[in-house]
């Protein structure tokens, strides 16, 4: 991040006072020096949960209630239809509040909240969970789906990606439609306050235009998993292999690299009021929280 500091330098003109002259006259001129201060974005570890969230893939922070949800594949197969997948609830100190809040899923991944419902992608269907009762209230099969992944919600609509087919789908008013195609390995998705959709695929960070076309905003952060919109053109993006990036249209820098520890960084969550990034570690079976500073 760059911040501009202006320093006013006050100087006197080359005026000289002679005894025989009239009253003294001075002319003040102001020069402005601009200094570019470059601040490197950082992540500082706060806490981690116990390692009991088996194959934790995604974290979702609910701004309305402060609840933190995790989706757990339970097992090694992200496409396994075994009914073992679950949703857990953790608190903002890393304690597991409810390990088995919702069970009976297969391989749950991305999550989003809309109108009192938690929507979760589960291989080839969108699962609707009633938050008040912690019960599955509906399951929406997606025709032709192969690997449904991330979820984002906005204005009553649920957007979600299919990594294998390169499609972006939308659920609204009881119906599922396909709103965009042709995005190689599309995964992370997020929607800005103004309704602009952003996503991560093999070409980088993309933005969808009002006419339905998409353009690459940043072509360096490719193959991303989780995506957070910070505002002012800044983003945080994770790569499943073990990387978290700070990115914009102009630049990018790595915030975290855990590949050497073989700790994955899957579909991240974010608490905007406290600027906390929640990282699901997949096979390490825990969530790690970091304070973001930029």
C-alpha positions in Angstrom: 0.0 0.0 0.0 1.2 3.4 -0.8 0.4 6.5 1.2 1.3 10.1 0.2 2.7 12.5 2.6 2.9 16.2 1.7 5.5 18.4 3.4 5.2 22.2 3.0 8.5 23.9 2.7 8.3 27.6 3.4 10.9 29.8 1.7 11.5 33.5 1.4 12.1 35.1 -2.0 15.4 36.8 -2.7 14.2 40.1 -1.4 16.7 42.3 0.5 15.9 45.1 2.9 17.9 48.3 2.4 17.9 51.0 5.0 17.1 53.7 2.4 14.1 51.7 1.0 10.5 51.9 2.0 8.6 49.3 4.2 9.9 45.7 4.0 8.2 43.5 1.5 8.5 39.7 1.5 7.1 37.1 -0.9 6.3 33.7 0.4 6.4 30.7 -1.9 5.4 27.1 -1.0 7.0 24.1 -2.4 5.4 20.6 -2.0 7.5 17.5 -1.6 5.7 14.2 -2.2 7.0 11.1 -0.4 5.8 7.7 -1.3 5.6 5.5 1.8 5.3 1.8 0.8 3.7 -0.5 3.4 4.1 -4.2 3.0 0.9 -6.1 3.8 1.3 -8.7 6.5 -0.5 -11.6 8.3 0.2 -12.2 12.0 -1.0 -15.5 13.5 -3.6 -15.1 16.3 -4.7 -18.7 17.1 -5.6 -22.1 15.6 -8.3 -24.6 16.4 -7.8 -28.1 17.6 -7.0 -30.5 14.7 -10.4 -32.2 14.7 -12.0 -30.5 11.7 -11.3 -33.3 9.4 -10.4 -32.1 5.9 -11.6 -28.6 6.5 -12.2 -26.9 3.2 -13.9 -23.6 3.7 -14.5 -21.0 6.4 -17.3 -18.5 6.4 -17.7 -15.6 8.9 -21.2 -14.3 9.4 -21.0 -10.5 9.9 -24.6 -10.4 11.2 -24.1 -12.8 14.1 -20.3 -13.2 14.4 -20.7 -17.0 13.9 -17.8 -18.8 12.1 -18.8 -21.8 10.0 -16.4 -24.5 8.6 -17.2 -27.1 5.9 -15.5 -30.4 6.5 -15.1 -33.0 3.7 -14.3 -35.8 6.2 -11.9 -38.1 4.3 -9.5 -37.8 1.4 -11.9 -37.7 -1.5 -13.3 -34.3 -2.5 -15.8 -36.1 -4.8 -16.8 -38.9 -2.5 -20.5 -39.3 -2.1 -20.3 -41.0 1.3 -22.6 -38.9 3.5 -19.8 -38.1 6.0 -19.3 -34.4 5.3 -20.3 -31.9 7.9 -20.5 -28.2 9.0 -19.0 -27.1 12.2 -19.1 -23.8 14.2 -16.1 -22.3 15.9 -15.7 -19.1 17.9 -13.4 -16.1 17.5 -10.8 -17.5 19.9 -10.3 -20.8 18.0 -12.6 -22.9 20.2 -14.9 -25.5 18.5 -18.4 -24.6 19.6 -20.3 -27.3 17.7 -18.3 -30.0 15.9 -21.3 -31.6 14.2 -23.7 -28.7 13.7 -25.0 -30.2 10.4 -24.1 -33.7 9.2 -25.1 -36.0 6.3 -23.4 -34.0 3.6 -20.9 -35.6 1.1 -17.9 -33.3 0.3 -19.1 -29.8 1.3 -17.0 -26.9 0.1 -18.0 -23.2 -0.4 -20.6 -21.5 1.8 -22.7 -18.4 1.7 -25.6 -16.9 3.7 -28.8 -15.5 2.2 -32.2 -14.9 3.9 -31.6 -17.0 6.9 -30.2 -19.9 4.9 -26.7 -21.3 4.7 -25.9 -22.4 1.1 -23.2 -25.1 0.6 -21.9 -26.6 -2.6 -21.7 -30.4 -2.4 -20.1 -32.0 -5.5 -23.1 -31.7 -7.9 -25.8 -30.0 -5.8 -26.4 -26.8 -3.9 -27.5 -27.6 -0.3 -29.7 -25.2 1.6 -29.5 -25.3 5.4 -32.0 -23.5 7.6 -29.7 -21.8 10.1 -32.4 -21.4 12.9 -33.0 -25.2 13.0 -29.6 -26.5 11.8 -31.5 -28.7 9.3 -31.1 -29.3 5.6 -34.1 -27.6 4.1 -33.5 -28.3 0.4 -31.1 -29.8 -2.1 -30.8 -28.3 -5.5 -29.2 -30.7 -8.1 -27.2 -28.8 -10.8 -27.5 -30.3 -14.2 -24.1 -31.3 -15.7 -22.2 -30.3 -12.5 -19.0 -32.1 -11.8 -17.0 -30.2 -9.1 -19.1 -27.4 -7.5 -16.8 -25.3 -5.4 -16.9 -21.7 -4.0 -20.0 -19.7 -3.1 -20.8 -16.0 -2.8 -24.2 -14.3 -2.0 -25.5 -10.8 -2.9 -29.0 -9.3 -2.8 -30.8 -12.6 -2.4 -28.8 -14.3 -5.1 -26.4 -17.2 -4.6 -23.5 -17.5 -7.0 -21.3 -20.6 -7.2 -18.6 -22.1 -9.4 -17.9 -25.4 -11.0 -14.2 -25.9 -11.3 -14.3 -28.8 -13.7 -16.8 -27.4 -16.2 -15.6 -23.7 -16.0 -19.1 -22.4 -15.3 -20.6 -19.9 -12.9 -24.1 -20.7 -11.7 -26.7 -18.6 -9.9 -29.5 -19.6 -7.6 -32.5 -17.3 -7.2 -36.2 -17.7 -6.5 -36.0 -21.5 -6.4 -34.2 -21.8 -9.8 -30.6 -22.4 -10.8 -29.2 -20.9 -14.0 -25.8 -20.6 -15.6 -24.6 -17.1 -15.9 -21.1 -17.5 -17.4 -19.0 -20.2 -19.1 -15.5 -20.9 -20.3 -13.4 -20.2 -17.2 -10.7 -22.7 -16.9 -10.5 -24.1 -13.3 -12.8 -21.4 -11.9 -12.9 -21.6 -8.1 -13.0 -18.6 -5.8 -15.8 -16.2 -6.2 -16.8 -13.0 -4.4 -19.3 -10.2 -5.0 -18.6 -6.5 -4.2 -21.2 -4.2 -2.5 -22.2 -2.8 -5.9 -22.9 -6.3 -7.2 -19.7 -6.7 -9.3 -18.7 -10.3 -9.4 -15.0 -11.3 -9.1 -13.5 -14.8 -9.5 -10.3 -16.8 -9.6 -9.4 -19.1 -12.4 -6.4 -20.4 -14.3 -5.9 -17.0 -16.0 -5.9 -15.0 -12.7 -8.3 -12.7 -10.9 -11.2 -11.8 -13.1 -14.1 -9.3 -13.0 -17.4 -9.7 -14.7 -18.8 -6.7 -16.6 -22.4 -5.6 -16.7 -22.8 -7.1 -20.2 -21.8 -10.6 -18.9 -18.2 -10.5 -20.3 -15.3 -11.0 -18.1 -11.8 -9.4 -18.0 -8.6 -10.3 -16.1 -7.8 -7.8 -13.4 -4.6 -9.5 -12.2 -2.9 -12.2 -14.3 -0.2 -13.2 -11.7 -2.4 -14.7 -9.0 -3.6 -17.7 -11.0 -5.3 -20.9 -9.9 -6.7 -19.3 -6.7 -9.0 -20.9 -4.2 -10.6 -18.4 -1.8 -11.2 -14.8 -2.6 -11.8 -11.8 -0.3 -12.7 -8.3 -1.5 -11.1 -5.7 0.8 -12.3 -2.6 -1.1 -10.3 0.2 -2.8 -9.2 -2.3 -5.5 -7.5 -4.6 -3.0 -8.0 -8.4 -2.6 -6.8 -11.3 -0.6 -6.6 -14.6 -2.5 -5.5 -18.1 -1.4 -4.0 -20.9 -3.4 -4.8 -24.4 -2.1 -1.2 -25.5 -2.3 -0.3 -23.3 0.6 -0.2 -19.6 -0.5 -2.1 -16.5 0.5 -1.7 -13.4 -1.7 -2.5 -9.7 -1.4 -3.4 -8.4 -4.8 -4.7 -5.5 -6.8 -4.8 -4.6 -10.5 -1.4 -3.1 -10.3 0.6 -5.4 -8.0 0.6 -8.5 -5.8 2.7 -9.8 -2.9 2.7 -13.0 -1.0 1.3 -12.8 2.6 1.8 -16.4 3.6 3.6 -19.5 2.3 3.0 -22.8 4.1 4.0 -25.2 1.3 7.1 -26.3 3.2 4.9 -27.4 6.1 2.6 -29.1 3.7 -0.2 -27.1 5.2 -2.8 -26.1 2.6 -4.6 -22.8 2.4 -8.1 -23.6 1.0 -11.2 -21.4 0.9 -10.4 -18.5 3.3 -12.9 -16.6 5.4 -12.7 -12.9 6.5 -13.9 -10.8 9.4 -13.8 -7.2 8.0 -14.5 -5.4 11.2 -11.4 -6.9 12.9 -9.5 -7.6 9.7 -9.0 -11.3 10.5 -8.3 -13.9 7.8 -9.4 -17.5 8.6 -7.5 -20.1 6.8 -8.7 -23.7 6.5 -5.7 -26.1 6.3 -7.5 -29.0 4.6 -5.5 -32.1 5.5 -4.1 -30.5 8.7 -7.7 -30.5 10.0 -7.7 -27.1 11.6 -8.4 -23.4 11.0 -5.7 -20.8 11.6 -6.6 -17.2 12.2 -4.3 -14.3 11.1 -4.5 -10.5 11.6 -4.2 -8.6 8.3 -2.3 -5.4 8.3 -2.0 -3.3 5.1 
